[in-house]
């Protein structure tokens, strides 16, 4: 696999709208080359008999079953509110109109 060139790194930087210096082009070219070599090595692994997986360990759903239970009425919920308006909690404004 050929090493990634400075021109290719500069092109990627332009596409990504990144401002990079000449020194960074050299640094990134070396770093990207190492990354691409590592990805190529992973691709060389013979894995025809290994099924695809999303997790390395089996996952179990730990959610409980949905159970309908009684809850507070609107009046009970609003009973402890410091301020109520139109059957809703009234809270102080924290943002300006311009926000």
GIQUITA-V326625 format. One record per pair of residues at least 24 apart in sequence whose C-alpha atoms are under 10 Angstrom apart, sorted by the first residue. I is the first residue (numbers start at 1). J is the second residue. If there is no record, write none. Layout:
# GIQUITA-V326625
i=I j=J
i=I j=J
This chain:
# GIQUITA-V326625
i=1 j=33
i=1 j=36
i=1 j=37
i=1 j=40
i=2 j=33
i=2 j=36
i=2 j=37
i=3 j=29
i=3 j=30
i=3 j=32
i=3 j=33
i=3 j=34
i=3 j=36
i=3 j=37
i=4 j=28
i=4 j=29
i=4 j=30
i=4 j=31
i=4 j=32
i=4 j=33
i=4 j=34
i=4 j=36
i=5 j=29
i=5 j=30
i=5 j=32
i=5 j=33
i=6 j=30
